[in-house]
């Protein structure tokens, strides 16, 4: 009975690790999608900003 319990604990632990990794991957994709949408909204509201152009203006 002890071996069955140890195997069961091992399998449950591995399953939890796999579920956590899958959840982390999904979370990362959601964050990236939100970032793209937010950047698009910023571009629509404030206009697209050319970073290199602004750096040249600051140096002169």
N, C-alpha and C positions, 0 to 999 in steps of 0.2 A: 504494500500500500504506500510505503514511503517513496518508492521510485516513481510511481504513478503521480503522486503529488508533486514531486520535484520536476518531472517532465511537464506537468500541467502549468506550474509556475513559470517555467522557462518559456513555454509556448505563449502564455499570456503576456509575459514580458516582451518577447519579440514582437508580438502583435501590437502592443502599445507603442513600441519604438517605430514600427512601420507606419502606424496611424499618425504618430506625431510628425514624422518626416513628410508624409503626404499633406498633412494640414499646413506645415510650414511652407511647402512648395506652392500650395494654393494661395496662402496668405501673401507670399512674395508676388505672385502674378496679379493679385487684386491690387496691391500697392502700386505696382508698375502701371496698371491700367488707370488707376486714379491719378497718378502723376501725369500721364499723357493727357488725360482729359483736363486736368487743372492747368497745365501749360497751354493747352489750346484755348481755354477760357481766358487766361491772362493775355495771350496774343490777341484775342478778339477784343478785349476791353482796352488794352493799353498799347496795342500795336506790337509788331515783332521788333525786338531790340537786337541790333547788330553789335555784339560785344567788342569786336575788333575795332569798329568805327569809333566807339566810345573811348577805347583805350588810346587811340591816336589823338582824339580831341583833348584828352586829359594831359598828355605828354607835351603838347604844344603850348 
